[in-house]
Amino acid sequence: MLAAKRAGSEPLDPVDPDQAKNNPTFPKTLAQHTDFVYIGKGVGNDSDSSIVILYERPRPGIRDGMNLAYEDGHVEFTRWSQLPEAFKATNDYRQAHNLPPVDVNAILKAVNAPNAAPAPAAP
């Protein structure tokens, strides 16, 4: 479980794995205390390092961009205007492996991105 300091989510108290396994509402409870979405299932260490495996859960109030974790272990802060390009290789990979793409437009809508600060101009 991952909680982001800037999200203000309360971490989930420790849970007995057997109780969680037998509790049909546990996934919903866990989602309420997790600030990231993991999409790396099936991605191997031979994958392209531009494949996103984890991203911040979109929520109102994040104004500038989101953190993305990549297959090779690095994390980047990505501005809203750069999000479609950041997910391009990931969505190509997911499509090639019969996995649903990440809906970048839904993410941008969830965070009200048109009101977000624009990315700074390139030097």
C-alpha positions as CSV (number, residue, x, y, z in Angstrom):
1,M,0.0,0.0,0.0
2,L,1.3,3.4,-0.9
3,A,0.2,6.7,0.4
4,A,1.4,10.1,-0.9
5,K,2.1,12.8,1.6
6,R,0.6,15.5,-0.6
7,A,-2.6,13.5,-1.0
8,G,-3.3,13.6,2.7
9,S,-4.7,10.0,2.8
10,E,-4.5,8.1,6.0
11,P,-2.4,4.9,5.8
12,L,-4.4,1.7,6.5
13,D,-3.8,0.1,9.8
14,P,-2.0,-3.3,9.7
15,V,-4.4,-6.0,8.5
16,D,-4.2,-9.8,9.0
17,P,-3.7,-11.2,5.5
18,D,-6.2,-14.1,6.1
19,Q,-8.9,-11.7,7.2
20,A,-8.2,-9.5,4.2
21,K,-8.4,-12.5,1.9
22,N,-11.8,-13.5,3.2
23,N,-13.3,-10.0,3.3
24,P,-15.1,-9.1,0.1
25,T,-15.0,-5.4,1.0
26,F,-11.2,-5.3,1.6
27,P,-10.3,-4.2,-2.0
28,K,-12.5,-1.1,-1.6
29,T,-11.1,-0.3,1.8
30,L,-7.6,-0.7,0.5
31,A,-8.3,1.6,-2.5
32,Q,-9.5,4.3,-0.1
33,H,-6.0,4.3,1.6
34,T,-3.9,3.9,-1.5
35,D,-2.8,6.9,-3.5
36,F,-1.2,5.1,-6.4
37,V,-2.4,2.8,-9.2
38,Y,-0.2,-0.2,-10.0
39,I,-0.3,-1.3,-13.7
40,G,2.9,-3.3,-13.9
41,K,1.5,-6.8,-13.7
42,G,3.2,-8.9,-16.3
43,V,5.9,-6.3,-17.1
44,G,9.3,-8.0,-17.0
45,N,12.7,-6.6,-16.5
46,D,13.3,-7.0,-20.2
47,S,10.6,-4.4,-21.0
48,D,11.3,-0.9,-22.2
49,S,12.3,1.5,-19.5
50,S,9.7,4.0,-20.7
51,I,6.9,1.7,-19.5
52,V,4.9,3.2,-16.6
53,I,4.1,0.6,-13.9
54,L,2.7,2.9,-11.2
55,Y,1.0,6.3,-11.2
56,E,-0.6,8.6,-8.7
57,R,-4.3,8.1,-8.4
58,P,-6.0,11.1,-10.0
59,R,-8.0,13.3,-7.7
60,P,-9.1,16.9,-7.6
61,G,-6.7,19.3,-6.1
62,I,-3.6,18.1,-7.8
63,R,-2.9,21.1,-10.0
64,D,0.4,20.7,-11.7
65,G,1.0,17.0,-12.7
66,M,1.6,13.6,-11.2
67,N,4.4,11.2,-10.3
68,L,5.0,8.2,-12.6
69,A,7.1,5.2,-11.7
70,Y,8.8,3.4,-14.6
71,E,9.8,-0.2,-15.2
72,D,13.5,0.5,-14.6
73,G,12.7,1.9,-11.1
74,H,13.0,5.6,-11.8
75,V,10.2,8.0,-10.9
76,E,9.4,11.2,-12.7
77,F,7.1,14.1,-12.0
78,T,5.1,14.7,-15.2
79,R,3.2,17.8,-16.1
80,W,-0.4,17.4,-17.3
81,S,0.6,18.6,-20.8
82,Q,3.2,15.8,-21.0
83,L,0.9,13.0,-19.7
84,P,-0.3,11.7,-23.1
85,E,3.3,11.3,-24.3
86,A,4.4,9.8,-21.0
87,F,1.8,7.0,-21.4
88,K,2.3,6.4,-25.1
89,A,4.9,3.6,-24.8
90,T,2.9,2.1,-21.9
91,N,-0.4,2.0,-23.8
92,D,1.4,0.6,-26.9
93,Y,2.8,-2.2,-24.6
94,R,-0.5,-2.8,-23.0
95,Q,-2.3,-3.0,-26.4
96,A,0.3,-5.5,-27.7
97,H,-0.3,-7.6,-24.6
98,N,-4.1,-7.5,-24.8
99,L,-4.4,-5.3,-21.7
100,P,-6.6,-2.2,-21.4
101,P,-4.9,1.1,-22.0
102,V,-4.5,3.8,-19.4
103,D,-7.3,6.3,-20.1
104,V,-5.2,9.5,-20.0
105,N,-8.2,11.6,-20.9
106,A,-10.1,10.3,-17.8
107,I,-7.1,11.1,-15.6
108,L,-7.0,14.7,-17.0
109,K,-10.7,15.0,-16.5
110,A,-10.5,13.7,-12.9
111,V,-8.0,16.3,-11.9
112,N,-9.7,19.1,-13.9
113,A,-6.5,19.5,-15.9
114,P,-7.7,22.4,-18.1
115,N,-7.4,24.5,-15.0
116,A,-3.9,23.2,-14.2
117,A,-0.9,25.4,-14.6
118,P,0.7,25.0,-18.0
119,A,4.1,23.3,-18.3
120,P,7.0,25.7,-18.4
121,A,8.4,26.5,-21.9
122,A,11.4,24.5,-23.0
123,P,14.6,26.4,-22.9
